[in-house]
Amino acid sequence: MSIRVRLGAGSGVELLMSAAAIADPDWRGVFHTGQSSYAAARAAGGSRLLRDAARFGRFGWINLAGPLTALTGVWTVDALRAQVAATDPVELRLMLTGARRHQLRSRLDDATIRAGVAGDRRARAAWRAALGETPLQVTPWLLSTEPALITRTCLAVIDGLPHAPRATPLPRIRQRLAEVGPERLLGEVATGINYRTGALEDVVLVSSPGVAPILVVVDEVDRTVILHPPLADGVADDAGAHLREFGRAVGDDTRIRLLHTLRLAPATLPQLCEALDSPRTTLLHHLALLRSAGLIQLEVASGEANVYSLRAEGFDAFAQAATAFPVA
């Protein structure tokens, strides 16, 4: 079955990515615009706005990208606000806690998901048994707060965060889709993610300057949303820029340990967490940076655990960037 690819962008997506960076200190240092988003939010709303954004966690804000990109039309901040305001508070809390995610829906029925979000202990135990640490990505505030207050706080953050309309960066990617087709385009924007046959059918590619230099993937039940940096306009290769990107990727002890671990054998995320004695939330942003630099790859298969491995081509590119860098 061929892959169906749709394209989109919008200021509402950029606001969600800014909120995700503000909410999570680890990811604030990953996104190129993370620190500037945090500084702008502090200037606009002080500690209260920062605290309210953090209550949703990175996972909560990213989860809203799914329903936003399901809307027709341009995904503006106004469209995001209108959608949040119009959504039933109970349903909004379910969205924020990841109830639309394929990983959750493929292992738990709707009643167990709803009961877990509402606070049922047996249901939450079923979550942990099925998904390991995944429920820990949901903030305690989302699980313990009345849905109506969650809605009001969400709207207050959307209204409070500074944002500016951005030109929709779609002409280049539309041209590329027409030139190479959906499968090859997917490989170009999602470098380092290999989807096996049947693992991907309906895809929304969202061009977002706010996620650079990594990808953000929202795996909903009926489609996959991939937020990616806009395609470059065919500028000449810059050895210095490539070397800086590689240097950023390997300039951390945890990421070096991940590379050493994967050199021994491919591994799933739970296996890496055990090998490095680190929680999932800590390793995910390190893995994202290594993947964005092309040093590792992710194998995605429907119904199976995702597997990380080293990417030999990435290390070849690293060596070429170092060799090409002018020293005199």
Phi, psi and omega in degrees: 000132181284156180275133174265126182239129172241153185241151178189172179192175177162159182293334177295322176296317181297322178296319179297321179289325174297316180297322179296319179293321179295322186286337187232109182302325179297315183281343176299325179275351179275307180293135179302326182262009185297312181293321179291325176296318179296315181296320180293321179293319178298318180293326184279322187226002177066199186294331181294316179295318178297318180296316181295321178296320182293335181299332182274342183069161177303316183301318181298312181294319180296325180298332179288344178294332179297299180296328179296315183283356173277347180286151172277155181091188182278139185272073183276171174298321178298320178294320177298313181297316181297322180293315179298316182295327184274346183277135176306133184305322178294318179292324178297317178298322177298317177300313184295329182269005174091020183291345178269357184287139180298321182301324179281312184293333181283347184242340183229147178279167185300320182297319180292321178297312181296319180294322179295317178295325181282351174113002181293125185292320180296320179294320179292327175295323177294323175303309184295322179295325183275327191235005179064237186273358184307317179300338182289349174287340178278130182289146177303327181299318180294327183277344186244359186256145179299137183306322181297321178290324176299316179299313181298319181292320179300314179295323180295321178292316178301318180290330186273332183289132177291143177207155178226139178300136177245147175300134182288115187275059186253335184305318182296315183287329174297318178298318181293323177298318179293328183284316191243348181087168188293318184296314181290323178299318178301319178295328181284322182271337181244053180301133178094359174244118180251113180266124177287164180304130179089351182276346185215125179231308182247117186234138171246116177265119185249113177284120185218110174301333185290342181267350183305138012259011188253188171248152170237123184246127176247107186265088178278172186297315188256000180194166178239127179257122180243112176268127188220156174298147179301149178297144176289158182267036175073029179286159181296150178298140179243104183301322180297317179296317179298318182294322177297320180294316177296318180299320178296321183292320185263359184276049181204136183299319181296320180290326175295319178296322177298316180297318178297320180295315181288340176294331179286320181185151172302155184208153172276169179298314177301323178294321178292321177300318180291317183294323182262357182054048182228147179287158181306313184296332178286318186282334187300318183286330175294317178296323179297319180292319178296322179290320180295331177278355178082014183272338175228165177226161183235126178262122184245122178232138181298126177080003180236163178291141176290144185237128176265146176207164176290151179244105186302322181299329180293321179289328174296318179294323176301313181296320179294322179295320179293321180291324184280347183293126181289130180252357180216000000 
